[in-house]
Amino acid sequence: MIPVNAPRLGARELEYVTECLQTGWISSQGRFIEAFEKAWATYCGVAHGVAVSNGTAALEIAVKCLQFPPGSEIILPTFTFISCALAVLYAGHVPVLVDANPRTWGIDVTQIEAKITSRTRAIMPVHIYGHPVDVDPIRELARQYELVIIEDAAEAHGALYKGQRCGGLGDLGCFSFFANKLISTGEGGMVVTPKAEYAERLRALRNLGSHPERRFLHTELGHNFRLTNLQAALGLAQLEGIESALAHKRWLGAAYAKRLSVLPGLQLLGEEAWATPVCWMFCLVLDDKLGLDATELARRLAARGVMTRPFFLGMHQQPALRARGLFQGERYPVAERLARQGLYLPSGLTLTASQQEQVCDAVEAELQPLATRYL
């Protein structure tokens, strides 16, 4: 079975982790944590990085550090991972949803202003599947309405928007270093920010609300969201090899597109002229006329030895959120279609050319007869 994703680990990772083991610095202190924070923040073009235990934790403390009044509204896409909504809810705020852009699948920026009210305090663009959101219109709205921009760049390591790194485009940028990300620490995450006051508060929140100058003095209720030195060692090693990883992702996306873009009945992720995306995952959206949805195609591909993953389900369709009385009667047709008809193919850094050919052969074998019949 060809896996969907797998991290690429090598000699540098082994060297750095071995150093942690040999020196005994394996927990939440050690040279690699600060080195990783500084290197990643610099890579994103901002001054400060605060490493945390995972990407969800990054979003949670990013929202919490802003100290908005209870019940404030934060605008985010419905088509995203549930961590975005959880971060808003756990801080005592209200998520307000916007549908997806039908071409690039990120938040539809043309619909944001209509959702702004007197209670709106922030906008959370998500660079979905590695393609940047069009941030300039969001920056203008933020300026006009005095809003904060919280980027979710968990899937967009190294992606560029008009030459600027994703994650460094707003007030706070949140990353995940989960095993399926371009840079992986197993579990892990980071918040980057240009603002020193945000960084100071983020560091306190990730460490149980501790005072920076007095151990065991807690000025507020925080979390244990610390990253370990072992994980930071992995992250720093992978960051040092990120150009190789990005090159592999560019090859992967181009090779898939060359084979599969000629198949009728498929929509691939669009690419805007102002964007330099990363192929975090290679995604397909099936035309309804094909007569099958993504769940059925995934079943058929699994029978041919190819693993896939479904697209996100919109926040307005999540039972756990609807049970709280959220999003009643709301419909977002683009996100609903993406969730029903979208999936992604094996896209890991260890995927070989021969494995990719097997994947393409399997997709063609399933879809070509349907395309001929239904289109």
Backbone hydrogen bonds in HBPLUS format (Angstrom, degrees):
<---DONOR---> <-ACCEPTOR-->    atom                        ^
c    i                          cat <-CA-CA->   ^        H-A-AA   ^      H-
h    n   atom  resd res      DA  || num        DHA   H-A  angle D-A-AA Bond
n    s   type  num  typ     dist DA aas  dist angle  dist       angle   num
A0002-ILE N   A0305-GLY O   2.84 MM 303  6.21 163.2  1.87 156.7 155.0     1
A0307-MET N   A0002-ILE O   3.11 MM 305  5.87 162.0  2.14 154.2 157.8     2
A0347-SER N   A0004-VAL O   2.62 MM 343  5.83 158.3  1.66 166.2 159.1     3
A0014-LEU N   A0010-GLY O   3.17 MM   4  6.47 161.2  2.21 150.1 155.5     4
A0015-GLU N   A0011-ALA O   2.89 MM   4  6.10 155.5  1.95 149.4 156.2     5
A0016-TYR N   A0012-ARG O   3.03 MM   4  6.29 166.1  2.05 155.3 157.5     6
A0017-VAL N   A0013-GLU O   3.00 MM   4  6.12 169.2  2.01 155.2 158.6     7
A0018-THR N   A0014-LEU O   2.91 MM   4  5.87 154.7  1.98 143.3 150.9     8
A0019-GLU N   A0015-GLU O   3.07 MM   4  6.32 148.4  2.18 141.3 149.3     9
A0020-CYS N   A0016-TYR O   3.22 MM   4  6.61 152.9  2.30 144.3 150.5    10
A0021-LEU N   A0017-VAL O   3.07 MM   4  6.44 159.6  2.11 150.9 155.9    11
A0022-GLN N   A0018-THR O   2.85 MM   4  6.05 160.8  1.88 154.8 160.3    12
A0023-THR N   A0019-GLU O   2.94 MM   4  6.02 153.9  2.01 150.9 156.9    13
A0024-GLY N   A0020-CYS O   2.89 MM   4  5.80 129.8  2.14 141.0 153.5    14
A0026-ILE N   A0024-GLY O   3.07 MM   2  5.70 123.3  2.40 108.2  92.4    15
A0229-ASN N   A0027-SER O   2.44 MM 202  5.48 153.5  1.50 158.5 161.1    16
A0035-ALA N   A0031-ARG O   3.19 MM   4  6.27 159.4  2.23 146.8 153.1    17
A0036-PHE N   A0032-PHE O   2.82 MM   4  5.78 157.4  1.87 142.8 148.5    18
A0037-GLU N   A0033-ILE O   2.96 MM   4  6.18 164.2  1.99 152.5 157.2    19
A0038-LYS N   A0034-GLU O   2.96 MM   4  6.10 169.2  1.97 152.6 155.2    20
A0039-ALA N   A0035-ALA O   2.95 MM   4  6.01 162.7  1.98 145.7 151.3    21
A0040-TRP N   A0036-PHE O   2.89 MM   4  5.95 165.4  1.91 153.2 157.0    22
A0041-ALA N   A0037-GLU O   3.01 MM   4  6.06 164.5  2.04 148.2 153.1    23
A0042-THR N   A0038-LYS O   2.96 MM   4  6.05 162.4  2.00 147.2 152.5    24
A0043-TYR N   A0039-ALA O   2.96 MM   4  6.11 155.6  2.02 142.2 149.2    25
A0044-CYS N   A0040-TRP O   2.99 MM   4  6.23 145.5  2.11 145.0 153.9    26
A0044-CYS N   A0041-ALA O   3.13 MM   3  5.11 121.5  2.49  93.4 107.9    27
A0046-VAL N   A0041-ALA O   2.99 MM   5  5.30 170.1  1.99 148.7 146.6    28
A0045-GLY N   A0042-THR O   2.99 MM   3  4.95 151.6  2.07 100.0 109.1    29
A0048-HIS N   A0193-THR O   3.09 MM 145  5.36 149.2  2.19 153.1 161.8    30
A0193-THR N   A0048-HIS O   2.99 MM 145  5.36 153.9  2.06 140.7 146.5    31
A0050-VAL N   A0191-VAL O   2.81 MM 141  5.23 152.1  1.89 150.4 159.9    32
A0191-VAL N   A0050-VAL O   3.00 MM 141  5.23 156.9  2.05 136.2 142.1    33
A0052-VAL N   A0189-GLY O   2.87 MM 137  5.03 172.3  1.87 127.8 129.1    34
A0189-GLY N   A0052-VAL O   2.97 MM 137  5.03 140.0  2.14 138.6 130.0    35
A0053-SER N   A0225-PHE O   2.80 MM 172  4.95 126.7  2.08 121.0 128.2    36
A0058-ALA N   A0054-ASN O   3.13 MM   4  6.47 148.2  2.24 142.4 151.5    37
A0059-LEU N   A0055-GLY O   3.12 MM   4  6.47 157.9  2.17 149.1 152.7    38
A0060-GLU N   A0056-THR O   2.94 MM   4  6.21 159.6  1.98 151.1 157.5    39
A0061-ILE N   A0057-ALA O   3.00 MM   4  6.20 171.9  2.01 158.7 158.6    40
A0062-ALA N   A0058-ALA O   3.01 MM   4  6.02 144.6  2.14 140.6 151.2    41
A0063-VAL N   A0059-LEU O   3.05 MM   4  6.26 162.1  2.09 151.5 154.2    42
A0064-LYS N   A0060-GLU O   2.98 MM   4  6.13 165.3  2.00 147.4 152.2    43
A0065-CYS N   A0061-ILE O   2.88 MM   4  5.71 153.0  1.95 139.4 145.1    44
A0066-LEU N   A0063-VAL O   3.24 MM   3  5.72 154.3  2.31 110.6 117.8    45
A0067-GLN N   A0064-LYS O   3.22 MM   3  5.84 162.2  2.26 118.1 122.5    46
A0072-SER N   A0069-PRO O   3.14 MM   3  5.83 135.5  2.35 147.6 146.0    47
A0071-GLY N   A0092-GLY O   2.87 MM  21  5.99 161.1  1.91 149.2 154.5    48
A0094-VAL N   A0072-SER O   2.78 MM  22  6.00 163.3  1.81 160.1 162.5    49
A0073-GLU N   A0119-ARG O   2.91 MM  46  5.56 174.9  1.92 131.5 132.3    50
A0121-ARG N   A0073-GLU O   2.87 MM  48  5.91 162.0  1.90 169.1 162.9    51
A0074-ILE N   A0094-VAL O   2.99 MM  20  6.25 158.0  2.04 157.8 160.2    52
A0096-VAL N   A0074-ILE O   2.96 MM  22  5.91 160.4  1.99 146.5 145.2    53
A0075-ILE N   A0122-ALA O   2.99 MM  47  6.37 158.8  2.03 152.8 149.3    54
A0124-MET N   A0075-ILE O   2.71 MM  49  6.00 159.0  1.75 170.3 177.5    55
A0076-LEU N   A0096-VAL O   2.93 MM  20  6.20 158.3  1.98 163.4 167.5    56
A0098-VAL N   A0076-LEU O   3.08 MM  22  6.23 125.5  2.39 142.6 151.5    57
A0078-THR N   A0098-VAL O   2.93 MM  20  5.75 158.6  1.98 153.5 151.3    58
A0315-MET N   A0078-THR O   2.82 MM 237  4.84 150.5  1.91 124.2 132.9    59
A0084-CYS N   A0081-PHE O   3.23 MM   3  6.27 158.0  2.28 130.0 131.9    60
A0086-LEU N   A0082-ILE O   2.99 MM   4  6.26 163.4  2.02 157.2 162.7    61
A0087-ALA N   A0083-SER O   2.96 MM   4  6.06 159.6  2.01 149.5 153.0    62
A0089-LEU N   A0085-ALA O   2.98 MM   4  6.26 166.0  2.00 156.6 160.3    63
A0090-TYR N   A0086-LEU O   2.77 MM   4  5.85 171.2  1.78 161.9 164.1    64
A0093-HIS N   A0088-VAL O   3.00 MM   5  5.30 155.8  2.06 152.3 150.3    65
A0092-GLY N   A0089-LEU O   2.86 MM   3  5.11 159.6  1.90 112.1 117.9    66
A0108-ASP N   A0099-ASP O   3.04 MM   9  5.98 158.0  2.09 160.9 153.8    67
A0101-ASN N   A0106-GLY O   2.64 MM   5  5.51 159.6  1.68 167.5 174.7    68
A0105-TRP N   A0101-ASN O   2.77 MM   4  4.64 141.3  1.92 134.4 141.4    69
A0270-GLY N   A0103-ARG O   3.04 MM 167  5.26 155.1  2.10 158.2 151.2    70
A0111-GLN N   A0108-ASP O   3.00 MM   3  5.74 164.6  2.03 122.8 127.7    71
A0112-ILE N   A0109-VAL O   3.38 MM   3  5.36 163.6  2.41 102.7 107.5    72
A0115-LYS N   A0112-ILE O   2.81 MM   3  5.44 154.2  1.88 121.2 129.6    73
A0116-ILE N   A0113-GLU O   3.12 MM   3  5.31 164.1  2.14 110.3 115.4    74
A0120-THR N   A0117-THR O   3.19 MM   3  5.33 163.0  2.22 106.7 111.9    75
A0148-VAL N   A0121-ARG O   3.05 MM  27  6.41 161.0  2.08 139.4 143.4    76
A0123-ILE N   A0148-VAL O   2.92 MM  25  6.38 152.0  2.00 163.8 172.9    77
A0150-ILE N   A0123-ILE O   2.98 MM  27  6.27 166.0  2.00 157.2 161.9    78
A0152-ASP N   A0125-PRO O   2.93 MM  27  6.23 163.0  1.96 164.4 166.0    79
A0128-ILE N   A0126-VAL O   2.92 MM   2  5.47 122.1  2.26 111.4  94.7    80
A0127-HIS N   A0152-ASP O   3.09 MM  25  6.44 161.2  2.13 164.9 168.3    81
A0130-GLY N   A0127-HIS O   3.45 MM   3  5.82 158.2  2.50 125.9 121.7    82
A0131-HIS N   A0128-ILE O   3.14 MM   3  5.84 177.6  2.15 128.8 128.7    83
A0278-VAL N   A0130-GLY O   3.02 MM 148  4.91 157.7  2.07 129.7 135.2    84
A0138-ILE N   A0135-VAL O   2.91 MM   3  5.06 118.8  2.29 103.2 119.9    85
A0139-ARG N   A0135-VAL O   2.79 MM   4  6.11 154.9  1.86 160.3 169.0    86
A0140-GLU N   A0136-ASP O   3.00 MM   4  6.30 154.4  2.07 152.1 158.5    87
A0141-LEU N   A0137-PRO O   3.07 MM   4  6.33 155.7  2.13 141.9 147.8    88
A0142-ALA N   A0138-ILE O   2.83 MM   4  6.06 158.8  1.87 151.4 157.9    89
A0143-ARG N   A0139-ARG O   2.90 MM   4  6.14 153.1  1.98 146.8 153.7    90
A0144-GLN N   A0140-GLU O   2.89 MM   4  6.07 162.3  1.92 148.6 153.8    91
A0145-TYR N   A0141-LEU O   2.86 MM   4  5.93 163.4  1.89 154.5 158.1    92
A0146-GLU N   A0142-ALA O   2.83 MM   4  5.26 110.7  2.32 133.4 144.5    93
A0147-LEU N   A0142-ALA O   2.89 MM   5  4.35 155.4  1.95 122.5 130.7    94
A0171-ASP N   A0149-ILE O   3.01 MM  22  5.35 143.7  2.14 133.2 144.2    95
A0172-LEU N   A0149-ILE O   3.24 MM  23  6.62 149.5  2.34 158.6 162.7    96
A0151-GLU N   A0172-LEU O   2.76 MM  21  6.11 156.5  1.81 168.7 162.5    97
A0174-CYS N   A0151-GLU O   2.83 MM  23  5.98 156.6  1.88 145.7 153.2    98
A0153-ALA N   A0174-CYS O   2.81 MM  21  5.66 150.2  1.90 152.6 162.5    99
A0156-ALA N   A0153-ALA O   3.07 MM   3  5.06 168.1  2.08 111.6 114.9   100
A0159-ALA N   A0156-ALA O   3.08 MM   3  5.28 167.9  2.10 123.4 126.8   101
A0166-CYS N   A0159-ALA O   2.91 MM   7  5.66 160.9  1.95 151.3 150.7   102
A0160-LEU N   A0276-THR O   2.95 MM 116  4.84 161.3  1.98 130.8 136.6   103
A0276-THR N   A0160-LEU O   2.92 MM 116  4.84 162.8  1.95 146.4 144.6   104
A0161-TYR N   A0164-GLN O   2.71 MM   3  5.13 160.0  1.75 150.9 155.6   105
A0164-GLN N   A0161-TYR O   2.96 MM   3  5.13 168.6  1.97 115.0 118.0   106
A0162-LYS N   A0274-TRP O   2.94 MM 112  5.23 165.4  1.96 174.1 169.8   107
A0168-GLY N   A0165-ARG O   3.17 MM   3  5.75 160.5  2.21 130.3 135.2   108
A0173-GLY N   A0192-VAL O   2.83 MM  19  5.08 154.7  1.90 151.6 156.3   109
A0192-VAL N   A0173-GLY O   2.82 MM  19  5.08 158.0  1.87 145.4 152.9   110
A0175-PHE N   A0190-MET O   2.84 MM  15  5.19 152.7  1.91 157.6 164.1   111
A0190-MET N   A0175-PHE O   3.21 MM  15  5.19 149.2  2.31 123.7 126.6   112
A0177-PHE N   A0188-GLY O   2.72 MM  11  4.82 161.3  1.75 136.4 130.3   113
A0185-THR N   A0177-PHE O   2.81 MM   8  5.45 166.0  1.83 147.2 145.7   114
A0181-LYS N   A0178-PHE O   3.04 MM   3  5.54 167.4  2.05 123.8 125.5   115
A0199-ALA N   A0195-LYS O   3.14 MM   4  6.47 162.5  2.17 150.9 155.8   116
A0200-GLU N   A0196-ALA O   2.98 MM   4  6.21 159.4  2.02 153.2 157.7   117
A0201-ARG N   A0197-GLU O   3.27 MM   4  6.41 161.6  2.31 139.6 144.1   118
A0202-LEU N   A0198-TYR O   2.83 MM   4  6.04 157.3  1.88 155.8 163.2   119
A0203-ARG N   A0199-ALA O   2.99 MM   4  6.18 156.9  2.04 150.0 154.9   120
A0204-ALA N   A0200-GLU O   3.24 MM   4  6.53 150.7  2.33 141.8 149.1   121
A0205-LEU N   A0201-ARG O   2.96 MM   4  6.19 164.5  1.98 153.1 157.2   122
A0206-ARG N   A0202-LEU O   3.01 MM   4  6.21 155.2  2.07 151.4 156.9   123
A0207-ASN N   A0204-ALA O   3.10 MM   3  5.25 142.1  2.25 102.1 113.3   124
A0209-GLY N   A0204-ALA O   2.73 MM   5  4.59 136.4  1.91 151.4 145.5   125
A0223-HIS N   A0205-LEU O   2.78 MM  18  5.83 158.6  1.83 160.0 164.0   126
A0225-PHE N   A0206-ARG O   2.83 MM  19  4.59 162.8  1.86 134.3 140.1   127
A0210-SER N   A0207-ASN O   3.11 MM   3  5.86 150.9  2.20 119.7 126.6   128
A0208-LEU N   A0223-HIS O   2.74 MM  15  4.43 161.8  1.77 130.8 129.1   129
A0219-THR N   A0209-GLY O   3.05 MM  10  5.91 138.5  2.23 177.0 164.6   130
A0211-HIS N   A0217-LEU O   2.67 MM   6  5.50 148.4  1.77 170.6 171.5   131
A0217-LEU N   A0214-ARG O   3.20 MM   3  5.65 146.4  2.32 137.7 134.3   132
A0232-ALA N   A0228-THR O   2.96 MM   4  6.26 161.1  1.99 150.2 156.0   133
A0233-ALA N   A0229-ASN O   2.87 MM   4  6.03 146.6  1.98 144.7 153.4   134
A0234-LEU N   A0230-LEU O   3.23 MM   4  6.61 153.6  2.31 144.4 150.1   135
A0235-GLY N   A0231-GLN O   2.95 MM   4  6.30 161.4  1.99 151.3 156.7   136
A0236-LEU N   A0232-ALA O   2.83 MM   4  6.02 164.4  1.86 154.9 157.8   137
A0237-ALA N   A0233-ALA O   3.10 MM   4  6.20 163.5  2.13 145.5 150.2   138
A0238-GLN N   A0234-LEU O   3.00 MM   4  6.23 156.2  2.06 150.1 156.6   139
A0239-LEU N   A0235-GLY O   2.86 MM   4  6.07 151.5  1.94 148.9 157.3   140
A0240-GLU N   A0236-LEU O   3.08 MM   4  6.32 151.8  2.16 148.1 154.5   141
A0241-GLY N   A0238-GLN O   3.02 MM   3  5.13 143.2  2.16  99.1 110.3   142
A0242-ILE N   A0239-LEU O   3.14 MM   3  4.93 163.8  2.17 112.0 110.0   143
A0245-ALA N   A0241-GLY O   3.31 MM   4  6.65 156.1  2.37 146.4 153.3   144
A0246-LEU N   A0242-ILE O   2.81 MM   4  6.06 160.7  1.85 156.6 161.3   145
A0247-ALA N   A0243-GLU O   3.00 MM   4  6.13 154.2  2.06 141.8 148.7   146
A0248-HIS N   A0244-SER O   3.04 MM   4  6.31 153.3  2.11 144.7 151.5   147
A0249-LYS N   A0245-ALA O   3.00 MM   4  6.31 155.1  2.06 147.8 154.7   148
A0250-ARG N   A0246-LEU O   2.89 MM   4  6.18 153.7  1.96 148.5 155.8   149
A0251-TRP N   A0247-ALA O   2.97 MM   4  6.24 160.4  2.01 148.6 153.6   150
A0252-LEU N   A0248-HIS O   2.87 MM   4  6.08 162.1  1.90 149.0 154.4   151
A0253-GLY N   A0249-LYS O   2.94 MM   4  6.15 169.5  1.95 153.8 155.4   152
A0254-ALA N   A0250-ARG O   3.04 MM   4  6.15 165.2  2.06 149.7 154.0   153
A0255-ALA N   A0251-TRP O   2.87 MM   4  5.98 162.3  1.90 156.3 161.2   154
A0256-TYR N   A0252-LEU O   3.00 MM   4  6.16 165.0  2.02 152.5 156.6   155
A0257-ALA N   A0253-GLY O   2.96 MM   4  6.07 166.6  1.98 147.9 152.3   156
A0258-LYS N   A0254-ALA O   2.98 MM   4  6.11 154.7  2.04 145.0 151.5   157
A0259-ARG N   A0255-ALA O   3.28 MM   4  6.52 156.5  2.34 145.1 149.9   158
A0260-LEU N   A0256-TYR O   2.84 MM   4  5.95 170.0  1.85 164.7 168.0   159
A0261-SER N   A0257-ALA O   2.91 MM   4  5.14 154.7  1.97 136.2 140.2   160
A0263-LEU N   A0260-LEU O   3.08 MM   3  5.48 160.1  2.12 112.1 118.3   161
A0287-ASP N   A0265-GLY O   2.83 MM  22  4.82 158.2  1.88 145.6 142.8   162
A0267-GLN N   A0285-VAL O   2.82 MM  18  4.96 155.4  1.88 147.4 154.8   163
A0285-VAL N   A0267-GLN O   2.92 MM  18  4.96 136.8  2.11 142.6 153.2   164
A0275-ALA N   A0272-GLU O   3.11 MM   3  5.38 163.5  2.14 112.5 116.9   165
A0280-TRP N   A0278-VAL O   2.82 MM   2  5.55 131.8  2.05 107.0  92.2   166
A0345-LEU N   A0282-PHE O   2.93 MM  63  5.70 155.6  1.99 166.9 169.6   167
A0284-LEU N   A0343-LEU O   2.85 MM  59  5.58 164.7  1.88 174.5 178.2   168
A0343-LEU N   A0284-LEU O   3.00 MM  59  5.58 153.5  2.07 154.2 161.8   169
A0286-LEU N   A0341-GLN O   2.95 MM  55  5.16 165.4  1.97 136.3 138.1   170
A0290-LEU N   A0287-ASP O   3.00 MM   3  5.70 164.5  2.02 119.8 124.9   171
A0291-GLY N   A0288-ASP O   3.22 MM   3  6.00 160.4  2.26 119.1 123.3   172
A0297-LEU N   A0293-ASP O   3.12 MM   4  6.45 163.8  2.15 153.1 158.0   173
A0294-ALA N   A0340-ARG O   3.20 MM  46  6.26 166.0  2.22 145.8 149.2   174
A0298-ALA N   A0294-ALA O   2.87 MM   4  5.98 159.4  1.91 148.3 154.0   175
A0299-ARG N   A0295-THR O   3.10 MM   4  6.35 151.0  2.19 140.4 147.8   176
A0300-ARG N   A0296-GLU O   3.03 MM   4  6.34 158.3  2.08 151.4 156.7   177
A0301-LEU N   A0297-LEU O   2.87 MM   4  6.11 160.4  1.91 156.3 161.7   178
A0302-ALA N   A0298-ALA O   2.94 MM   4  6.06 154.9  2.01 145.8 152.6   179
A0303-ALA N   A0299-ARG O   3.21 MM   4  6.47 146.6  2.33 140.1 148.1   180
A0304-ARG N   A0301-LEU O   2.89 MM   3  5.00 140.5  2.05  99.8 112.3   181
A0306-VAL N   A0301-LEU O   2.97 MM   5  5.23 163.1  2.00 136.5 135.6   182
A0305-GLY N   A0302-ALA O   2.98 MM   3  4.97 161.7  2.02 106.5 109.7   183
A0309-ARG N   A0344-TYR O   3.21 MM  35  5.52 149.2  2.31 144.2 151.7   184
A0344-TYR N   A0309-ARG O   2.92 MM  35  5.52 155.6  1.98 154.5 162.5   185
A0311-PHE N   A0342-GLY O   3.30 MM  31  5.41 141.3  2.46 131.8 123.2   186
A0317-GLN N   A0314-GLY O   2.90 MM   3  5.30 158.0  1.95 112.3 119.8   187
A0318-GLN N   A0315-MET O   3.24 MM   3  5.27 167.4  2.25 106.3 110.1   188
A0321-LEU N   A0318-GLN O   3.08 MM   3  5.46 133.8  2.30 108.8 120.7   189
A0322-ARG N   A0318-GLN O   2.96 MM   4  6.20 164.9  1.98 161.0 166.0   190
A0323-ALA N   A0319-PRO O   2.89 MM   4  5.89 148.1  1.99 146.9 154.2   191
A0324-ARG N   A0321-LEU O   3.07 MM   3  5.34 148.9  2.17 103.8 113.1   192
A0326-LEU N   A0321-LEU O   3.41 MM   5  5.85 155.6  2.47 146.8 142.8   193
A0325-GLY N   A0322-ARG O   2.90 MM   3  5.14 156.9  1.95 113.3 116.6   194
A0330-GLU N   A0327-PHE O   3.14 MM   3  5.33 168.2  2.15 124.8 125.4   195
A0336-GLU N   A0332-TYR O   2.99 MM   4  6.14 157.0  2.04 156.6 164.0   196
A0337-ARG N   A0333-PRO O   3.01 MM   4  6.13 156.8  2.06 145.0 150.1   197
A0338-LEU N   A0334-VAL O   3.00 MM   4  6.27 162.1  2.03 153.3 158.5   198
A0339-ALA N   A0335-ALA O   2.98 MM   4  6.15 161.2  2.02 149.2 153.8   199
A0340-ARG N   A0336-GLU O   3.10 MM   4  6.24 146.8  2.21 139.9 148.6   200
A0341-GLN N   A0337-ARG O   2.83 MM   4  5.87 158.3  1.88 157.4 162.6   201
A0342-GLY N   A0338-LEU O   2.86 MM   4  5.08 131.0  2.10 143.8 146.5   202
A0351-LEU N   A0348-GLY O   3.17 MM   3  5.42 165.2  2.19 109.1 113.4   203
A0356-GLN N   A0352-THR O   2.97 MM   4  6.23 156.5  2.03 148.8 155.5   204
A0357-GLU N   A0353-ALA O   2.99 MM   4  6.25 150.6  2.08 145.0 152.7   205
A0358-GLN N   A0354-SER O   3.11 MM   4  6.40 150.4  2.20 141.4 148.8   206
A0359-VAL N   A0355-GLN O   3.00 MM   4  6.37 153.1  2.07 148.4 155.6   207
A0360-CYS N   A0356-GLN O   2.94 MM   4  6.23 167.1  1.95 154.9 157.4   208
A0361-ASP N   A0357-GLU O   2.87 MM   4  6.04 159.2  1.92 149.3 155.4   209
A0362-ALA N   A0358-GLN O   3.03 MM   4  6.22 155.8  2.09 144.8 150.8   210
A0363-VAL N   A0359-VAL O   2.98 MM   4  6.31 160.2  2.02 155.1 160.3   211
A0364-GLU N   A0360-CYS O   2.91 MM   4  6.07 170.5  1.92 155.3 158.2   212
A0365-ALA N   A0361-ASP O   2.91 MM   4  6.02 157.2  1.96 145.6 152.5   213
A0366-GLU N   A0362-ALA O   3.15 MM   4  6.37 147.0  2.26 144.0 151.4   214
A0367-LEU N   A0363-VAL O   2.93 MM   4  6.06 160.8  1.96 156.3 162.0   215
A0368-GLN N   A0364-GLU O   2.91 MM   4  5.41 163.9  1.93 144.2 148.6   216
A0371-ALA N   A0367-LEU O   2.78 MM   4  5.97 160.2  1.81 163.3 169.7   217
A0372-THR N   A0368-GLN O   3.10 MM   4  6.27 160.1  2.14 151.3 155.5   218
A0373-ARG N   A0369-PRO O   3.18 MM   4  6.33 144.3  2.31 136.3 145.6   219
A0373-ARG N   A0370-LEU O   3.10 MM   3  5.05 119.4  2.48  92.1 107.4   220
A0374-TYR N   A0370-LEU O   2.80 MM   4  5.88 165.4  1.83 161.7 164.3   221
A0375-LEU N   A0371-ALA O   3.10 MM   4  5.42 152.4  2.18 137.0 141.4   222
